[in-house]
Amino acid sequence: MDEATNEQYRRALEAAHRYALGWLESVRDRPVRPELDVDGVLALLEERLPQEGAQPDDVVEELAAAAEDGLMAMGSPRFYGFVIGGTYPAALAADWLVSAWDQNTGSRQPTPATAAVEEVAARWLVELLGLPAGSGVGFVTGATMANLSCLVVARDAVLRAVGADPAAGLQHGPVVRFLAGDAVHTSVVLAGRIAGLGAPRTVGADAEGRIDVGGLERALGDGEGPAIVALQAGDVHSGAFDDFSAAVDIARRHGAWVHVDGAFGLWAAASPRLRHLTRGLAEADSWATDAHKTLNVPYDCGVAIVRDEAAMTASLGAHAAYLPVVASIADPYDRVPELSRRARGVPVWAALRSLGRDGVGRLVDGLADAAAGLAAGFSRIPGLEVLNDVVFTQVCLAAPDDAATAALGEWLRAEGTVWASSSTWRGRTVVRFAVSNHGTDAEAVRRTVDAVRRGADALGIR
Ligand SMILES: *Cc1c(COP(=O)(O)O)cnc(C)c1O
């Protein structure tokens, strides 16, 4: 490249580097909530595409200036919304390299470096999560796409098992029964609909959201034909884990495929202390998880894992005369529903390499410890109650009545020390704390409990 182009890259990346560090260094102490809403940011952006372009570094400056006050400090150790995760330095830096390298990591032959790094990351993940060696791993955008990928593989496999040809279309095969517990995540429902399975038939759940295994047994016995059962590792409200041993056992007796949505909970398997929550989970057929949540890599990265790699490539593999094939080894695009994609497994490699096996265990334990610390602190505040059994990283908090709980959620989000989302659980309004940032330490817990106490005082909750 000529000197002028090099200079443009240098200046644009230096501007981005400066702003990125400024953001990262402010994220711990700035108010968690954004200062501006969407309309506020829109007012700072050009309404019409200007006729003339601009210098790359000026573009970066303009973007950063317009965005600054509309950014949520999602990387704050006191951000508890949804299930988000932070980002580790090694993972973030690796993600920058992925952008600079710009490798379309679909096939092994043209992009050997990123394909190899992803293969190692895949192997490490399978080992770390205690899943069967040799499982197929696909790096997708998130757990929703991971759920979809796995359900498509499941659908085709159960159809093939009864002699139907999935490629002929669902309209030519028997109905595939799709079952889940009542607390099934909306992502699995969406994935089921996209996969042509429809929303799952729900078979019940206990108070914490664990699938009712008796209900599952009845539902499976109540019909016949191919079936897929979706289980859950980590309920978004309670953090609860299904009884995998019992559920898999029942599903096996009915010849059903077992899929596990473990978007954040699958990581419990990486902790010697919390692994017991996942007992029996490795007996399933497929697993969906996120790296952008618990593992703290930057958005976006989900992981689809299927025990039978051949079934995975049979459903998701792509073939065309112009696409290179290396021997009989599956390519990255044979394990995801995409052809072109960034090397999103590379930041996973970097996060795992920087943590090591013990570090991942400590990360997961730290998140669970913080959740336990929040629950202990909250329950000492008069008038407040933790509704769930805090077994993992989720804490649902409630005041004596729904209106007060809703007001507490709003007070907290406006005050800015913490950010937690409001939800409804077991028919009650709750403020929901999901611990998923590696920086959520004892100090963050103390400041969070303190903010909740101030909110409860200000609102006269007792
Ligand atoms: C977040 C989440 C999903 C969806 O994951 P995305 O990465 O947002 O697509 C699915 N299931 C559970 C339990 C989740 O927490």
The ligand as an ORCA input file, in Angstrom:
! r2SCAN-3c Opt
* xyz 0 1
  C     -28.778    -14.714     26.436
  C     -29.489    -16.006     26.381
  C     -29.865    -16.556     25.160
  C     -29.675    -15.835     23.858
  O     -28.339    -15.553     23.619
  P     -27.890    -14.461     22.572
  O     -26.412    -14.502     22.660
  O     -28.464    -13.170     23.059
  O     -28.419    -14.827     21.248
  C     -30.455    -17.797     25.178
  N     -30.676    -18.454     26.327
  C     -30.331    -17.950     27.522
  C     -30.600    -18.745     28.752
  C     -29.729    -16.702     27.595
  O     -29.371    -16.185     28.770
*
